[in-house]
Amino acid sequence: MIVVTRLNQTRFALNPDLIERIQASPDTTIVLVDAATFVVTETMDEVIAKITRYRAGVLAAAANWSGDISHADDAEAVH
């Protein structure tokens, strides 16, 4: 989830996988795949940077994840 700020300064978390598009005209508007629309104080570049950091964090966590015993059994079955 990324945290963004509404124009009234309330913050909320948003699932970046549901973002369809981001517009800047002049306020930054985030449109989700279900047509929900949010106007936020962050610039379009800031929102994109938050999404990039979020996705990089997910990839880094996955790369560092050692798995559990059930996944180890699956790996042995492949070899």
N, C-alpha and C positions, 0 to 999 in steps of 0.2 A: 504494500500500500504506500502511496505517497500522500503527504500532508500538504494541503493548499489552503488559501485564505479567501473567504468571501469578501465582498466589498464592505460589509458591516463588521469586518475584523474577526468573525468567528472562523475557526479552523475546522477542517474535516479531512478524513482520510478517504482516498479514492483508489479504486483498483485500476491501475494503468492499463491492464489488459482489456478493459471495457471502453477505452477511449477510441472514438472513431476519427475525430479531428480536433485540432486546436486552432482557433482563429484569433487574430489581433486586429480589432477594428473600432476604436483604439483599445477598448478594454479586452483583456484576454478571456475568451469564451471557450470552455471545454464542452464538447458534444460527445455523449456516449452512444454506443451502438443501439440503445433503446430510445434514443432521441432526448434523453434527459440532458439539460443544459445547465452549466454552472459558469458564472462570471466570477473571476478570481483576480486578486491583486497582483499575483506573480506575472511576469512577462512570459511570452511564449517560450523564449529561450530558457528561462528559469524552469518552467514546467518540463520542457524536454530534458534538461539537465537532471531534474529529479527522477524522471523515468529512466534515464540512462544509468544513474547511480543505483536505483532500485534493481534494475535488471542485472547490472554487474554484481551486485550483492547476492542475488539469487544464484548466479553462475558460480561465484566464489564459494558460497555455502555448499553447493552441490559438489564442487571439486574437492572440498575438504571433508565431505561427509564420508565416513568409513563404512557406513551401512550396518545392518544388524545381522544376526546369525542366519536368518532365513535367506537373505540375499547372498551370503557367503555360500550357502548350499547350492543356490542357483548357479553361481559362478563355477563351482566344482563340477556341476553336471555338464556345463558347456565344454570343459577341457577334457 
